[in-house]
Amino acid sequence: MEFEESGIGEECGVFGCVAAGEWPTQLEVAQVLTLGLVALQHRGQESAGIVTSNGANPPTYTTLKGMGLVNTAFKQEDLLKLRNVNLGIGHTRYSTTGISELQNCQPFVVDTLHGKIAVAHNGELVNASALRKKVMRHGVGLSTSSDSELITQLLALTPPMEELDTPDWVARIKNLMTETPTSYSLLVMYKDVIYAVRDPYGNRPLSIGRLVPISKLHSSGAGEADTEGWVVSSESCSFQSIGAKYYREVQPGEIVQISKNGLKTLSVVPRPEGDPPAFCIFEYVYFARPDSIFEGQMVYTVRKRCGRELAIEAPTDADVVSTVPESATPAALGYAQQSGLPYVEVLCKNRYVGRTFIQPNTRLRQLGVAKKFGALTDNFAGKRVVLIDDSIVRGNTISPIIKLLKEAGATEVHIRVASPPIRFPCYMGINIPTKEELIANKPEFQDIASYIGATSVRYLSVEGLLSAVQRGIESHGKDERISSSTKTTRYGHCTACLTGKYPVELEW
């Protein structure tokens, strides 16, 4: 919960759709794109955009962009104009680089020597400054401060091995991946195909789904012949709402071509010898929706295992277990099950408090957290409470909650955090406060329980988090949908914000 209050956020979500079979399609591609982005709204609420194409030669591109949530960025009358489209990509943005303006809204569309391309990007380039200078030395001006425009312009540059009259998009994408090792998941639309690309370290997620008839959505009888289209998304949580079945993940370093004829792996760009993958571990901890699947396991299940690990590492004498609504609920359930304590709700969240036109006068400021939460006193008065949270970033959110619970009758409030302390900033697509702002780096952290008013405070260890995440990872070797040249034989996770060990050397 405190991630949200502290302004920590994921950079964005990407989504793409290609209708299968004969074109023009009967599939409402624009509606699929819109619903897909709505399901990814938790990854970014600043702006949204979609670019659609009829897939002709040359194609006709149509762009819709707007500030705010998906449902306000796109008007129904605008979507009705996109009926005769066969493929498209979309994006919802939370900026970590670039200012909050419509010009930074993705996807970006540029003209290249061989026609238009559209690009949507999730992540943050670790060497963006050097790449920006390189593009400008080629005489290319940049109109925005976004990494994503930089990627688009790099793709527009002709690679050394390309013949003048034959566009080689695999070579261009591989050239980009050679220039910058991480962090990005990309969708590149060109003519009648979408290229789905994940950086060699697999730092940001990207999954593929298959659109099937609604009657076969929940059955095992939907074969390849039933495919109505292909979708690709930052998270698989978007698939069910659009009538798609989870197919597989795009593997680290993989370039997948998605067309009306199906999927094809075009290339896999390797990491430097000895480097493991570096999937962002905070996708599991907080950013992803609980019903998303990464590495063969559901995020909800991993969070529950984190709670079990926390109960083993940091038990305490208490009467009930609860949570700060609502991202930490799976961890709280896991803690309760492991410890044998009953799980109860102690807080009721006002979902609509948000931003208000009411000016915060002195009395409202004094009410503080009471505007956002109500205490369910009957569940915990006179009892010792274990309160599970997913993080304590600055410490200024949990303190008034503890005060609220104690004033409502809790005799003790033990804080248990289902992730390790955040000590370092992220440079790969997560907006984290400066090192000095993080509570784990302040003198008060030595006695954090007294600082926030808790009876005790314990965090999950880095080892405990890694154990909870990696214990359930399925062997990708069992998935016949992934070619043998693409299978990942090792897994690994980026814990840089916890340990300061970044997967690649940072460039400034």
Buried (B, 14 or more C-beta within 10 A) or exposed (E): BBBBBBEBBBBBBBBBBBBBEEBEBEBBBBBBBBBBBBBBBBBBBBBBBBBBBBBEEEBEBBBBBBBEBBEEBBEEEBBEEBEBBBBBBBBBBBBBBBEEBEBBBBBBBBEBEBEBBBBBBBBBBBBBEEBBEBBEEEEBEEEBBBBBBBBBBBBBBBBEEBEEEEBBBBBBBBBBBEBBBBBBBBBBBBBBBBBBBBBBBBBBBBBBBBBBEEEBBEEEEBEEEBBBBBBBBBBBBBBBEBBBBBBBBBBBBBBBBBBBEEBEBBBBBEBEEEBBBBBBBBBBBBBBBBBBBBBBBBBBBBBBBBBBBBBBBBBBEBBBBBBBBBBBBBBBBBBBBBBEBEBBBBBEBEEEEEEEEEEEEEEEEEEBBBBBBEBBBEBBBEBBBBBBBBBBBBBEBBBBBBBBBBEBBBBBBBBBBBBBBBBBBBBBBBBBBEEEBBBBBBEEBEEBBEBBBBBBBBBBBBEBBBBBBBEEBEEBEEBEEBEEEBBBEEBBBBBBBBEEEBBBEEEE
